[in-house]
Every structure is written in structure tokens, then in C-alpha cells.
Amino acid sequence: MKNFLCSLLLGFAFFANAQNKIKFTYDNLSGNQLTRTLCINCASAKPSKNNDGIQAVSDEDLLKFSPTDVISYYPNPVREELYLKWDLIDENFVSSIQVIGINGQAIATYNCKKETNSQNIPFQSLPAGVYIVSLTYHNQEQKTIKIIKQ
């Protein structure tokens, strides 16, 4: 009985530390898992900390057209998604956003509601290059941003 309990305790100790014996590798661009390896005879297979993870966008990250402007965007250059944010002032809200290729062709159009003050624009399916993002206000005023897609 003692041998059985000792072997049970030893087996539990071995399997309790199993999460440190599996190593994962990830793609740097999209964060997809590439490989998963079981390392049985490793001295110390501790998981490495990866600081490439996506974090929440804070107001300090946002770029402005000018210091007095009410439209902010992040990141530029963009890889996967562009985040736009604007302030609603004097009932003059952004009514539509258009993504335009360098050749002048409209690629995507997004209609915005009056109460909306932000928009995420996906760029992952677009090829690398320069794009224009045009914001049209309710009073037909327009502002444009030059965005670089990596």
C-alpha cells in the first residue's frame, strides 16, 4: 500500500508540472500558433513571456491631425486594423468614412450613425501600400488621412 501511495504521489507531481513541459511558438505578425512541442526531459521548460501581444488602445496612442483637432487615429503604419475616434461637436458628426486606394478607386465605405464616435477599419485583406481615409461630416466638410499599410 505504501508503494502504491508513493508511486501515486510521484505520478501526480510529474503530471502537475506538465504545463511547463509544453512549448508553443507563435507567428509575430498575427499571433497564430505555429508549433506545439512536448519536452519530456527538459531541465526547466518555463514558458517565455511574449510582449508582442495586442494591448488596448489608450488615448495617448492616438495620433491627431493637429493639436486642436477632434479626430484621432491609431496606428500608422497599419498592419491589420485602423482605429478612428472623433469628438461629437455642435451636432456636426462624421456621417461616412471612405477608404481610397492610391489610384483613386474607392475600396470601402462605412456609414456612421449620429451617436457613433469611433470606427475600426480592417486593413488585413488589403495589399501593402498607401491609402487615403476620407471622413465626411454631416455638413459635407471632408478631412483626409494618409495611411500606410505594411
Residue pairs with C-beta under 8 A, 6 or more apart in sequence:
19 47
20 44
20 45
20 46
20 47
21 38
21 39
21 40
21 42
21 45
22 36
22 37
22 38
22 39
22 45
23 36
23 37
23 39
23 45
23 47
24 33
24 35
24 36
24 37
24 47
25 33
25 34
25 35
26 32
26 33
26 34
26 50
26 52
27 33
27 34
28 52
29 79
30 80
31 52
31 53
31 54
39 45
57 74
57 83
59 72
61 74
61 75
62 72
62 73
62 74
62 83
62 85
63 72
63 73
63 74
63 76
64 71
64 72
65 71
65 143
65 145
70 86
70 87
70 89
71 84
71 85
71 86
71 94
71 135
71 143
71 145
72 84
72 85
72 86
73 82
73 83
73 84
73 85
73 133
73 145
73 147
74 82
74 83
75 82
75 83
76 82
76 145
76 147
76 148
77 147
77 148
77 149
77 150
78 123
78 147
78 148
78 149
78 150
79 123
79 124
79 149
79 150
80 122
80 123
80 124
81 120
81 121
81 122
81 123
81 124
82 120
82 121
82 123
82 133
82 147
83 118
83 119
83 120
84 97
84 118
84 119
84 120
84 121
84 133
84 135
85 117
85 118
86 94
86 117
86 118
86 135
87 117
88 115
88 117
91 138
92 137
92 138
92 139
92 141
93 112
93 114
93 116
93 117
93 137
93 138
94 112
94 116
94 119
94 135
94 136
94 137
94 138
95 111
95 112
95 136
95 137
95 138
96 109
96 110
96 111
96 112
96 135
96 136
97 109
97 110
97 112
97 119
97 121
97 133
97 134
97 135
97 136
98 106
98 108
98 109
98 110
98 133
98 134
98 136
99 106
99 107
99 108
99 109
99 121
99 131
99 132
99 133
99 134
100 106
100 107
100 131
100 132
100 133
100 134
101 107
101 129
101 131
101 132
102 129
102 130
102 131
102 132
107 126
107 131
108 121
110 119
110 121
112 119
114 138
121 133
123 131
123 147
123 149
126 149
127 149
128 149
128 150
129 148
129 149
130 146
130 147
130 148
130 149
131 146
131 147
131 148
131 149
132 144
132 145
132 146
132 147
133 144
133 145
133 147
134 142
134 143
134 144
135 142
135 143
135 144
135 145
136 142
137 143
